[in-house]
Amino acid sequence: VTWDGKEILQEMPSEFFIKGFVNVSFHDPAKKDLIDPGQGALPLRTVTARLPKIVDLTVNRWSKHIDAIIRMRQLAEGQDGHCGNFNLDASDDTKALIL
């Protein structure tokens, strides 16, 4: 993991932060950090990041792949993304409507 071209989180556990901006940690996962429960028995390390405006990034680092999830509050002016537009209406989250 790098930040501004420098390696961070080189050991486990470790933490990197810039006060008021970002807090990133590399650690053994807590139950809440497991993105794919079907993989729960496999060895796992997790990177979590808290970003401005309460955006949370969780990355599960497996031996041959990663799983990642971004959690955030819904934006008042609306938003769009890979999984839809965050309005709780699945009917307007089709591939054709979100591309």
PyMOL commands that set and color helices and strands:
alter all, ss='L'
color gray80, all
select helices_A, chain A and resi 31-33+37-39+90-92+95-98
alter helices_A, ss='H'
color red, helices_A
select strands_A, chain A and resi 2-3+6-7+14-18+22-27+45-51+55-61+66-71
alter strands_A, ss='S'
color yellow, strands_A
deselect
rebuild
show_as cartoon
